[in-house]
Amino acid sequence: MGREFIELFDDWAQGYDETVTGRDLEYRDVFVNYDLILEKTANETYGHVLEFGVGTGNLTEKLIAKGRNIYGVEPSSSMRSLATNKLKNVTIVDGDFLDFKMPTEPFDSITSTYAFHHLTDSEKDKAISLYSKMLKTNGKVVFADTVFEDEQAKLDMINKAEQHTFLNLAQDLKTEYYTTIEVLQTLFTKHGFNVTFKRMNDFVFLITATKQ
C-alpha cells in the first residue's frame, strides 16, 4: 500500500467513525448499511481470522462478538492506536495486504472491509495467490468492498457523483483501484477459489471466496 494511502488514513482516523455512520453526505451512499455489511462479513468468517485494514476496529468488534480468534494488520499508526485502545486483547501489527509479519499457524479465514481497492489488479493477483497458500482447505477470503459490475457501471457512478457535485468522491473513483466483478472472479478462480458476490449497497459487494 502506498505511502499516500497511509497518510490519508492517518489524517482520517479521528473522523472515520463519523464518516461511516453517514454524517458525511458526499460518502453517505458508500456506507449505506454499514453495520449490516460488517455483520454479514463477520458471519461468513470462522475460526482463526486474519483481518487486514483493522482501522478503528469496527469489524474486529463484530468478529470478537462471534468468538473469532483474530490477528489484525493495519498500516496507519493513528488507526492502529485507536483500535489498540478499543480492543485490549487483540494483536494488531503494522502492515498491509502484501507486506506484514506472518504468523506460522494457518488461517481459517481472511477478511477485510472497504480496503482491498487500494491494491492494483496486479497486486490483487499477488495477494490472492498468497492467501491461497495461507488458508486451510475450505478456508475463506471474505471481503466487503466497492466493486463494479463492469467498467460502464464505474463510469456511470463517476458521472452521477459529478452531477451531484460530489467532487471528492468522483476523484476517488477515478484515481483509486476499484475493479470489476469479472476481474475478481478471474483472479480468485485462477488461485483455486470458488467465489460469490452479493450486492450490499450501490457501491459495495460482499465477496466470499472458498479455497477448494
JODADA-V761023 format. One line per field, one symbol per residue. ss: DSSP state (H for helix, E for strand, L for the rest). phi: phi as a letter, one per 20 degrees, with the letter a starting at -180 (. if undefined). psi: psi as a letter, one per 40 degrees, with the letter a starting at -180 (. if undefined). A space follows every 50 residues. Layout:
BEGIN
ss->???
phi->???
psi->???
END
This chain:
BEGIN
ss->LLHHHHHHHHHHHHHHHHHHLLLLHHHHHHHLLHHHHHHHHHHHLLLEEE EELLLLLHHHHHHHHLLLEEEEELLLHHHHHHHHHHLLLLEEELELLLLE LLLLLLEEEEEEELLHHHLLHHHHHHHHHHHHHHEEEEEEEEEEEELELL HHHHHHHHHHHHHLLLHHHHHHHHHLLLLEHHHHHHHHHHLLEEEEEEEL LLLEEEEEEEEL
phi->.fgffffgfffegfdfffffenfegfdgffdgmgffffffffgfebmede demgmenffgfffffemfedcdcbfefffffffffedfddfcdfqbfdcb feffefdebcbaclbfffeffffggfffgfffeeefgmfcdcddafbdfa fffffffffffffelefffgfgffdeefddggffgffffgdnddccccfd afdddedccdfe
psi->hidddddddddeddeddddeeeehddedddehfddddddddddeiibhhh hifdbeeddddddddeeihhhihhdhddddddddddgdfhhhihiadehi hhidiiidihiihfddeeiiddddddddddddddiiheiihhihihiidi dddddddddddddefgdddddddddifhaiddddddddddffihiihhhd aedhihhhhhh.
END
